[in-house]
């Protein structure tokens, strides 16, 4: 009976096209640099959907090794300035992207509209580019992040970027003039630092960056974040 159960479980994994082992050249960011803060939004209910997203079994950041080491190098430089990195999302399995797609079709589910997309119709997320049907995150070299100010006697504080992560609005565009002058400067500083570290920015989302020389530019992975 135990053998039949294991065989059934294996068949289910294959049918879902989900791999649970970490592929070659992928690493846990914490193993590379444990000083980088992780607040994995899609492993919680604090996101635009309002629940944990499929494919996120643990609140951990997984990236290609090149991406992780590039972030670690930047973290070392930032710490000299009293700053640090906080990541919100890293590798994203394709099953999570499909979860986003399915959610976008459920028009009755609007519980997070006020907080995350007050001026946007959720049905237009993909057309407007806020969510991609084939996400660069699934290639393992795209990361969503912000900066924090380090304090010796207190918790690190996020630097004010004008909007929070995943706020679907023109105010989240990196060069938006609808946020304060200080927030504009903070966004440009973050972008400059990430470009210096070898990343390409996404102008519509101040938090979104992809390693310029990513190792898997055409491969979309589907292993679980665990």
N, C-alpha and C positions, 0 to 999 in steps of 0.2 A: 504493500500500500504506500509506504514511504517513497519507494522508487517511482511509482506512478504519479505521486504528487509532485516530486521534483521534475519529472519529465513534463508534466502539465505546465508547471511554472516556467520552465525553459521555453516551451512553445509559446507561451503568452508573451514573454519578453521579445522573442523573435518577431512575433506578429505585430507587436507595437513598435518595432524598430528602435528599441531603447537599449542602450548599452550602459551597464552600471560600473564598469571599470574605467579608471582615468586613462585616456589614450596617451600615447607617447607624445612628449613635448608639451604636455599640460601639467600645471602645478597648482598647488594651493598657495594663494598669495601669503597666507600666514606663515608658511614654511620658508618663504623667501624673505619677507620683512614683516614681523609681527607688530612693528610699531605703526603700520598703516591701519587706521581705524576702518572697521567694516560695519556698515549698517545696511544689511541686505534687504531692500524694500520688498522684493517679490517673494520673500520667505515669510512675510508678515501681512497684515491687513492694511498697513499704511502705504497704499498705492492707489492708482486711479481706478482699479477694479474693486478694491475694498475687501480682498481676501487673499490668502496664499495662492500663488499661481502654480499650476500644474508643472511638474518637473523640478520644483525646488523642495527637496526633502530636508535640507539643512541650510542655515543662514551663513554660508561660507562663500568666499570669492575664489573662483577657479579661472585661470587665464593661461594662455600659452606662456611658455617659459620666457621668451623674449619680451613679452609685454610685462610680465611680473618683474623682471630684472630692470627694465626701463623705469618702471614706477619706483622701485627700490632706490635706484640711483637718484631720481628726482627727490624722493623723500629725504635722502641724506643731505641734499643741497638745501632743501626748504627748511629743515630743522635748524640749520645755522642762522636762519632768519626768524626763528621762533614760530615757524609754520609747519603744517603737516597736511597729509592727504586723508580724506575720508571717501571710501567707495560706497556707491549705492547699488550698482549692478555690474556684473562682470560677464563671464560666459553665460549664455542663455540657451537652453535646449530648444530645439524646434517644436517640441510638444508644448512649450510655454507660448511660443509665437502663435500656435494654433489655438491655444486657450484664449489669447487676446482676440483673435479673429472671431471665434465663436461668441465671445462676450460682446463684441461690437455689433453683432446681429441681434442681440437680446435687448431691444429698445426699451423694455420695461425696467431694466436694471440701470437706474440713474443715481444710485445712492452717493456716489462720489463726485457728482457733477459740480456742485458748488465749490468744492475744495480743489478740483483738478482741471475741470474743463467748463467753466461757467459760460463761456461765449462760443463754445464749439459743439457742434452736433457729433455725438460719438460715432455715428455712421460715416463721418467724413475723416476719421482719424488717419486712415491709410492714404486717402487721396491728398490730404494736407501734409503727409510725411511725418506725422507725430509717431506713428507706429508703422513698421515695415513688414510686409508679408514674408520677406526673406531678410531676417535681421542680421546685421554685421556682428552682433553679439554672439550669434551661433557659430561664428568662425573662431571665437576665443580670444580675439585681439582688440576688442572694443570694450571700453569701460566708461561708466557714468560715475562722476566724482565731483567733489568740491574741495575747498581748502578750509582748514581749521587753524585757529590761533592757539598755540600751546601755552598753558599756564602751569607754573610749578606747583601751585597750591590749590588748583581748581581743575575741573574737567575742561578739556579742549572745547573751544567755542567755534561754531561755524562762522565763517566770514559772510557778511551780508551780500548776497548776489542778486537781491531784488525780487526774486521769486524762489519758491521751493522746487525741488527736483520733480520732474514730470508734470509741471504746470503747463497744460496745453494751451498756449496763448502766445500772441506776438510779443508779449512782454518778456518771454523766455528767450527770444532771439538774442544772440550774444551782443549785438550792437544796437539793441533797442534803446530808444531815447525816452521810453515811458517809465524807466526806473531812475533812481537817484544818481547823481553824478558819481558818488562814491561806489555805488553798485556797478556802474559802468566801468569804472577804473578797476574794480576787483575782478570783473569778468575778463577784461582785457589782460590783466596780469596773469590770471589762470591760463588763458589761451596762450600767452607768450611762453609761459613756463612749460606747458605741454608740447608746444611746437619745438621748443628747445630740447625737450626730452625725446623727440622723434615721433610725435603723434600728429594726426590730422584732426582739426576740429570740425564739428557740424554747426554751421552758423545758426540754425533754427533752434538749437538746444545748447545752452551755455555749458552744460555738464557732460556732453557727449564727445568722446575722443576715440580714434582708431589708430593703432600703430601703423605708421606709414609703410614700413617694410614687413607687413604681417606674413607669417609663415604659411597660412592656409587661406589664400584669397578667394578660392572657389569652393571650399568645403564647408558645409553646414552640418554641425554635429548635433547629436540627439541623446547624449548620455545625461543621466540625472545628476543634478547638483546635490551631492551628499557627502 
